[in-house]
Amino acid sequence: MCDNLADRCAREVDTGLAKLVDNHRRGLIAVKTPVYSGLIPVDEIQKLAQLNRTGLFARAWFGRHGPAWAQPLPLNDLERIRCFLSDVLPLHFVGLYSYSLQGRDYDFRDHPLLYDYCRGVMASPHTINDLRGDLDLLEEFPPRELPGLDERCRWRPLENWASRMMEGINGGLGR
């Protein structure tokens, strides 16, 4: 059922984006999708539509396979910020996990699962001490190196990832 809902939502966003493109042949247009809200160059709409689709499928997959306490998978900066501002420290990992998935254009199929990812973040020297030093987190996610984890806790971001365009538009706020 989640896949059908994700597909229907993605089709609705695709239709809305196509209408915007028809009305604005050049320049920036304002869009609101599950993965991005703001101004975007009209020639980037196809990338955004694809990212929206893969993001919704990642959320549907995570809804089925992710832990109950981590739902729903955040797909945009505002949803991630809510995770980072939460007093529930494991939600910080969910925000980082989402950001890591974004760096792979939300392709969850070859990305480490949340548990393995969290263990890698706990082992990373780039992780803030509030997370790495929390005894409950250390017990739940014993540190284990995750090869390919970069200094921003993204697991092997794609070289030319399409969602990087959102960082460029935001002036790097997507970090």
Number of C-alpha atoms within 10 A of each C-alpha: 7 14 15 11 13 21 17 14 17 23 15 12 20 20 13 15 22 15 11 16 17 10 10 13 12 11 10 14 18 12 17 12 19 17 23 18 14 13 15 20 16 20 14 13 18 14 15 24 21 17 25 26 23 21 27 26 22 25 24 21 17 19 16 13 11 18 12 10 10 18 14 15 22 25 24 20 18 14 16 24 14 14 22 18 12 12 10 11 16 19 19 21 24 24 24 24 26 26 25 25 24 28 21 23 23 26 16 20 10 8 17 16 14 19 16 17 26 27 21 24 31 26 18 21 11 14 16 11 10 10 17 21 12 12 12 13 18 16 9 12 20 19 19 15 15 18 10 12 18 15 12 14 21 21 24 15 20 14 9 11 15 17 22 19 18 21 12 12 14 14 10 11 10 18 11
